Amino acid sequence: MQKMKSLDNLSNTSKETVARLLDVAEILFSDLGYSGTTVRDIAAKSQINQALINYHFKNKRGLFMAIFERRGKVLFEERLMLLSQARNKAGSKPIPLRDLLYAFIYPPLRIAGESSGGRAFVKLQARLHNEPKEIEQELRSEYYNKVSFQFVDELHLTVPQLSIESIAWRLVFVMGLYIYIASNTGRLEVISRGRCIGSDWEQALLEILDFCEHGFLAPITPALPSCL
């Protein structure tokens, strides 16, 4: 995978330029998608010469990958760190289900809550399946698959009554849930008639954990009801 140039040897001005380009591109890509965003759009919105995009990232693809390198790497490492802590806490016993779900859900919600760019990144994750397959597969392999496999394996130890297939389904439901909540569409405020605030990330985390914990513990239905 093409990596972003190291920032260590850049001047402060260049570092600010790179950060500005990443911030602007992150929002544009999340709104318009990879195909719908041009290098010219990014240069115009950031008010930075297009040549500097080519210098720092080579091309649009390099810039897109750098966005995931910046935040995807943080997400990946934080999940693994929380998973390791949960393992150490559990000792020789299976990790408690809520601890596993926390380790998986908390990092993206934290990222979404820290800035508009964080929310844009979570939104960008949600639409990754719509991006060019080569890019999607490379990013999933780099930042998502390894950690997802580890969570599936740990979940199977924690809820052994579920098959790997059921665990995979339910973990994907968890992904869809936190991505929708992290996108903060405003729908929560509408249907709660203003009683709930979508950006209350602490409450969101508690509600998601409660819902997902019970969902994972739900018994397997052998077949669909005949009425369906």
C-alpha positions in Angstrom: 0.0 0.0 0.0 1.3 3.5 -0.9 2.2 5.3 2.2 2.0 9.1 2.9 5.4 10.8 3.0 6.8 11.1 6.5 6.0 14.4 8.2 9.1 14.4 10.3 11.3 16.2 7.8 8.7 18.8 6.7 8.7 22.4 7.8 5.8 23.6 10.0 4.3 25.3 7.0 4.4 22.1 5.0 2.8 20.1 7.9 0.0 22.6 8.1 -0.5 22.3 4.3 -0.7 18.5 4.5 -3.1 18.7 7.4 -5.3 21.2 5.6 -5.4 19.1 2.5 -6.3 16.0 4.5 -9.1 17.8 6.4 -10.7 19.2 3.3 -10.3 16.1 1.2 -11.8 14.0 4.0 -15.0 16.0 4.0 -15.3 16.2 0.2 -14.7 12.5 -0.2 -17.3 11.7 2.5 -19.9 13.9 0.8 -19.2 13.2 -2.9 -17.3 9.9 -2.9 -14.0 9.1 -4.5 -15.3 9.3 -8.1 -17.3 12.5 -7.5 -14.3 14.4 -6.0 -11.6 15.9 -8.1 -8.1 17.2 -7.2 -9.2 20.6 -8.5 -12.2 20.5 -6.0 -9.8 19.8 -3.1 -7.3 22.5 -4.2 -10.1 25.1 -4.6 -11.8 24.3 -1.3 -8.5 24.2 0.7 -7.2 27.3 -1.2 -3.9 25.4 -1.8 -2.1 25.1 -5.1 -3.0 21.8 -6.9 0.7 21.2 -7.5 1.2 20.7 -3.7 -1.3 17.9 -3.7 0.8 16.1 -6.4 4.0 16.9 -4.4 2.8 15.5 -1.1 0.4 12.7 -2.2 1.3 12.1 -5.9 -2.4 11.9 -7.0 -6.0 11.7 -5.8 -5.6 8.1 -5.0 -2.6 8.8 -2.8 -4.5 11.5 -0.9 -7.5 9.2 -0.4 -5.2 6.5 1.0 -3.5 9.0 3.3 -6.8 9.9 4.9 -7.3 6.3 5.9 -3.6 6.1 6.9 -4.1 9.0 9.3 -7.4 7.9 11.0 -7.7 4.3 10.0 -4.4 3.5 11.6 -5.5 5.1 14.9 -8.8 3.2 14.8 -7.0 -0.1 14.1 -4.4 0.4 16.9 -6.9 1.6 19.5 -9.2 -1.4 18.9 -6.2 -3.7 19.3 -5.1 -1.9 22.5 -8.5 -2.1 24.1 -8.8 -5.8 23.0 -5.5 -6.5 24.6 -6.5 -4.8 27.8 -9.7 -6.8 27.9 -7.8 -10.0 27.4 -5.4 -9.2 30.3 -8.4 -8.3 32.5 -10.2 -11.5 31.8 -7.2 -13.7 32.4 -7.9 -17.3 31.5 -11.6 -16.7 31.1 -13.5 -15.6 28.0 -13.7 -11.8 27.7 -17.0 -10.5 28.9 -19.3 -9.6 26.0 -19.7 -6.0 27.0 -16.0 -5.5 27.2 -15.6 -6.9 23.7 -18.3 -4.7 22.3 -16.8 -1.6 24.0 -13.4 -2.3 22.5 -15.0 -2.5 19.0 -17.5 0.4 19.2 -15.8 3.0 21.4 -12.9 4.0 19.0 -15.0 5.0 16.0 -17.5 6.9 18.3 -14.6 8.7 19.9 -13.2 9.7 16.5 -16.6 10.8 15.4 -17.0 13.0 18.5 -13.7 14.7 18.4 -14.2 16.9 15.3 -16.2 17.4 12.1 -13.3 15.6 10.3 -13.8 12.6 12.6 -17.5 12.4 11.7 -16.6 12.7 8.0 -14.1 9.8 8.3 -16.8 7.6 9.9 -19.1 8.6 7.0 -16.3 7.8 4.6 -16.1 4.3 6.1 -19.8 3.8 5.5 -19.5 4.5 1.8 -16.3 2.6 1.3 -18.2 -0.2 -0.4 -19.2 2.2 -3.1 -15.6 3.2 -4.0 -13.4 1.5 -6.6 -13.1 -2.2 -5.6 -9.3 -2.2 -5.7 -9.1 0.7 -3.3 -11.8 -0.8 -1.0 -10.1 -4.1 -0.8 -6.7 -2.6 -0.1 -8.0 -0.5 2.7 -10.1 -3.2 4.3 -7.1 -5.5 4.2 -4.8 -2.9 5.7 -7.0 -1.5 8.5 -10.1 -3.6 9.1 -9.8 -7.3 8.3 -7.1 -8.3 10.8 -8.8 -6.7 13.8 -12.3 -7.9 12.7 -11.0 -11.5 12.5 -9.7 -11.2 16.0 -13.0 -9.9 17.4 -14.9 -12.7 15.7 -12.6 -15.3 17.3 -12.9 -13.7 20.7 -16.7 -13.4 20.4 -16.9 -17.1 19.5 -15.1 -17.9 22.8 -17.5 -15.6 24.7 -20.7 -16.7 23.1 -19.9 -20.3 22.0 -23.6 -21.1 21.5 -23.4 -18.9 18.3 -21.9 -20.2 15.1 -19.2 -18.2 13.4 -21.8 -17.3 10.8 -24.2 -15.9 13.3 -21.4 -13.9 15.0 -20.3 -12.5 11.7 -23.9 -11.4 10.9 -24.3 -9.8 14.3 -21.0 -8.0 14.2 -21.9 -6.5 10.8 -25.1 -5.3 12.4 -23.0 -3.6 15.1 -20.9 -1.9 12.4 -24.0 -0.6 10.7 -25.4 0.7 14.0 -22.4 2.7 15.1 -21.7 4.1 11.7 -25.3 5.4 11.5 -25.2 6.9 14.9 -21.7 8.4 14.4 -22.9 10.0 11.2 -25.3 12.1 13.4 -28.0 12.6 10.7 -30.4 14.4 13.0 -33.0 11.7 12.8 -32.7 10.9 16.5 -33.7 14.4 17.4 -36.7 14.2 15.1 -38.2 10.9 16.3 -37.5 11.6 20.0 -39.2 15.0 19.5 -36.1 16.8 20.8 -35.6 14.7 23.9 -32.4 13.1 22.5 -29.2 14.7 21.2 -27.4 12.8 18.5 -24.0 14.3 19.5 -24.2 13.1 23.1 -21.6 10.4 22.4 -21.4 9.2 26.0 -25.2 8.4 26.0 -24.9 7.0 22.5 -22.2 4.6 23.6 -24.3 3.3 26.6 -27.4 2.8 24.4 -25.4 1.0 21.7 -23.7 -1.2 24.2 -27.0 -2.2 25.8 -28.7 -2.9 22.5 -25.8 -4.8 21.0 -25.1 -6.9 24.1 -28.7 -8.1 24.2 -28.7 -8.6 20.4 -25.7 -10.9 20.6 -27.3 -12.9 23.4 -30.6 -13.3 21.5 -31.3 -17.0 20.8 -31.0 -18.3 17.2 -34.3 -18.5 15.4 -34.3 -21.8 13.5 -36.5 -20.5 10.6 -38.5 -17.5 9.5 -42.1 -17.4 10.6 -44.5 -18.8 8.0 -46.2 -15.4 7.8 -43.1 -14.0 6.1 
